[in-house]
Amino acid sequence: MCRINDQGQDTMRRSRALKFIIVVAFMTAIGPVLAAVYLAREQGLATEFERVTSYAQSVANRSDRAVDQMVAAIDALVAANNGDPCSDTMLTQMRQLGISMEFMKVAGAVSGERMLCSTLGSHEEGLALGPPDSVTPNGTQLRLNAPVPFSSETPYISLERDGFIAMAHRNQAVDLMVNQEGVLFATFDPTTGNIRTGSSEVRPRWANAVDNATVAAFVDEGYIVGVVRSGQVNVTGAIAAVPARYLDERILTFIWVLLPIGVVTAIVLTSSVIYFARLQVSLPTQIRQGLRRNEFYLEYQPVVDLNSGNWVGAEALVRWRRRDGRIMQPDEFIPVAEHSGLIGLLTERVIEVASKDMGTTLRDAPDFFLTINLSARDLQSGGTLEKLMVMARDSGARPGQIVAELTERMLVDASAAKSVIKAMREQGLRVAIDDFGTGYCSLSYLETMQFDCLKIDRLFVEAIDTEAATNRVVLHIINMARTLDMKLIAEGVETEAQANYLKSQGVEFAQGWLFSRAIAPDEFLKGLA
Ligand SMILES: Nc1nc2c(ncn2[C@@H]2O[C@@H]3COP(=O)(O)O[C@H]4[C@@H](O)[C@H](n5cnc6c(=O)[nH]c(N)nc65)O[C@@H]4COP(=O)(O)O[C@H]3[C@H]2O)c(=O)[nH]1
């Protein structure tokens, strides 16, 4: 009956685990691929945004240069004016300015709204300029369609101040050569957001994208748009818009690079998940088979009397020799055995093997003790106590020579643990607490549960003689154990300094690589002799 329950639970556990594995494997399979596509898109966008804002920046720079040159031309003419703005000297200067500057083409003198003379000579009647489109705070008048003789088809932009005017070809700033087709350029007035020059396909709303910022980039209506405000505060805004097909091409380029990495990562991750999952799901079955085939065996780590240096006991540590010869360490299979409910059978096997290996020694050396690791489930079934008592009886040992090792984590169900510990001690077995201080066991547990022995965890032994915060804890543990009349075994002693310190603090026993690693029973018995 019990067996059917166990198997039923096992099946449920496995089907839950299987569902979990399928979900994780699915995620590891599509996750990296989706991540690669996402990264390619982000990378593509970043690159195209960078490109389009650099185009817009070039337009703004050209526009700024045109404005700078117009301002410089006006300043030069104002400075040179000696009363007759259209004198021969002034006309020569106007021509020189027009020839020497890249963007500023026409410079002239103005009275009212008429240009009296210019780079192009004297204008008898004066050329009607019409009213300005806007006036800046310093009184500079801006015209977006300044009339130029002989050039009525070409739109000019002009600045006028202090009786002089300078003009530049309106489209020169947006006349940018780029190696992409269909790119739109425009300049706009950052104060009003009105487009000044550029392609008619530029959407006026793009100019409003840079409210307070100096740069913006976005995708809109089939274009990747870059908008910048010129360095000369509020003088010019510039827009560049690249057809969105270039973004698709760019993303595709990145996908070709990133997708294989994503696919390889997905394959590696998914295979690892499946490998480990299969191991986890099938491990309980393999443990069962391993038990049937007697693949579990024990090694023994000597427990040393720190005063005499003699081996006075041993800790039995289980190992699993797989069919393929691979040795599995307990950390890899004990948790699985615990979860799958097989730990009881495993502990039973450990006790059997330990009896066979150490029975004679226990009988012949009445002071020699053997510690055996138990799991939480072992405490729940009364069978373990019985098996340990059978071991003592069959080998002719005193029950006190057998020490049941419990860990803090096993004491969560305090009342159950307490009654089993009590029962064990009443039968004469000894009980040790292992890993003390590494979990959540409070001091009160130690008082109420009444252990015979406390094992100082390797973590605290390692900290001896170091700056680690844990280095002081070892002293507290020692003092506490003494107060509660417990024997002490220090674990993981690797150096003479640690051994000497522990000895000086009155710790009776120790185990660790300084003395010996866990070894096969024959080797252990040789060392004991
Ligand atoms: N770095 C270092 N390590 C040292 C040193 N001296 C000993 N060790 C290792 O520390 C572990 C001590 O065992 P534990 O704390 O009871 O911890 C044990 C115990 O909790 C569990 N375990 C082992 N055998 C059994 C068993 O039969 N039943 C159960 N339930 N658990 C077992 O597996 C754990 C790991 O066992 P192992 O891998 O054999 O690892 C052993 C041992 O080989 C040292 O000086 N330096």
The ligand as a MOL file (V3000), in Angstrom:
LIG
                    3D

  0  0  0     0  0            999 V3000
M  V30 BEGIN CTAB
M  V30 COUNTS 46 52 0 0 0
M  V30 BEGIN ATOM
M  V30 1 N 37.3920 21.4260 1.8700 0
M  V30 2 C 37.4810 20.4850 2.7860 0
M  V30 3 N 36.5080 19.5180 2.8310 0
M  V30 4 C 36.6270 18.5650 3.7740 0
M  V30 5 C 37.7060 18.5360 4.6600 0
M  V30 6 N 37.5230 17.4600 5.4730 0
M  V30 7 C 36.3680 16.8630 5.0850 0
M  V30 8 N 35.8200 17.5050 4.0560 0
M  V30 9 C 34.5590 17.2120 3.3590 0
M  V30 10 O 33.5320 17.8160 4.1150 0
M  V30 11 C 32.3710 17.0290 4.1060 0
M  V30 12 C 32.0060 16.7360 5.5400 0
M  V30 13 O 30.8200 16.0860 5.6040 0
M  V30 14 P 29.4710 16.7420 6.0690 0
M  V30 15 O 29.6540 18.1150 6.5990 0
M  V30 16 O 28.7780 15.7760 6.9530 0
M  V30 17 O 28.6640 16.8990 4.6850 0
M  V30 18 C 28.2990 15.7480 4.0050 0
M  V30 19 C 26.9310 15.2300 4.4060 0
M  V30 20 O 26.0690 16.3080 4.7350 0
M  V30 21 C 26.4310 14.5820 3.1420 0
M  V30 22 N 26.6120 13.1250 3.2500 0
M  V30 23 C 27.7310 12.4060 3.0710 0
M  V30 24 N 27.4630 11.0870 3.2970 0
M  V30 25 C 26.1530 11.0040 3.6560 0
M  V30 26 C 25.2760 9.9320 4.0140 0
M  V30 27 O 25.6470 8.7460 4.1090 0
M  V30 28 N 23.9710 10.2500 4.3030 0
M  V30 29 C 23.5180 11.5540 4.2530 0
M  V30 30 N 22.2380 11.7790 4.5660 0
M  V30 31 N 24.3020 12.5730 3.9250 0
M  V30 32 C 25.6170 12.3200 3.6190 0
M  V30 33 O 27.1750 15.0710 2.0530 0
M  V30 34 C 28.0550 16.1020 2.5370 0
M  V30 35 C 29.3040 16.1800 1.7340 0
M  V30 36 O 30.0860 15.0700 1.9020 0
M  V30 37 P 31.4880 14.9400 1.2090 0
M  V30 38 O 31.3950 15.4220 -0.2060 0
M  V30 39 O 31.9620 13.5680 1.4480 0
M  V30 40 O 32.3450 15.9960 1.9830 0
M  V30 41 C 32.7520 15.7830 3.3240 0
M  V30 42 C 34.2530 15.7570 3.4150 0
M  V30 43 O 34.8640 15.0470 2.3660 0
M  V30 44 C 38.7160 19.5530 4.5810 0
M  V30 45 O 39.6790 19.6020 5.3230 0
M  V30 46 N 38.5410 20.5080 3.6240 0
M  V30 END ATOM
M  V30 BEGIN BOND
M  V30 1 1 1 2
M  V30 2 2 2 3
M  V30 3 1 2 46
M  V30 4 1 3 4
M  V30 5 2 4 5
M  V30 6 1 4 8
M  V30 7 1 5 6
M  V30 8 1 5 44
M  V30 9 2 6 7
M  V30 10 1 7 8
M  V30 11 1 8 9
M  V30 12 1 9 10
M  V30 13 1 9 42
M  V30 14 1 10 11
M  V30 15 1 11 12
M  V30 16 1 11 41
M  V30 17 1 12 13
M  V30 18 1 13 14
M  V30 19 2 14 15
M  V30 20 1 14 16
M  V30 21 1 14 17
M  V30 22 1 17 18
M  V30 23 1 18 19
M  V30 24 1 18 34
M  V30 25 1 19 20
M  V30 26 1 19 21
M  V30 27 1 21 22
M  V30 28 1 21 33
M  V30 29 1 22 23
M  V30 30 1 22 32
M  V30 31 2 23 24
M  V30 32 1 24 25
M  V30 33 1 25 26
M  V30 34 2 25 32
M  V30 35 2 26 27
M  V30 36 1 26 28
M  V30 37 1 28 29
M  V30 38 1 29 30
M  V30 39 2 29 31
M  V30 40 1 31 32
M  V30 41 1 33 34
M  V30 42 1 34 35
M  V30 43 1 35 36
M  V30 44 1 36 37
M  V30 45 2 37 38
M  V30 46 1 37 39
M  V30 47 1 37 40
M  V30 48 1 40 41
M  V30 49 1 41 42
M  V30 50 1 42 43
M  V30 51 2 44 45
M  V30 52 1 44 46
M  V30 END BOND
M  V30 END CTAB
M  END
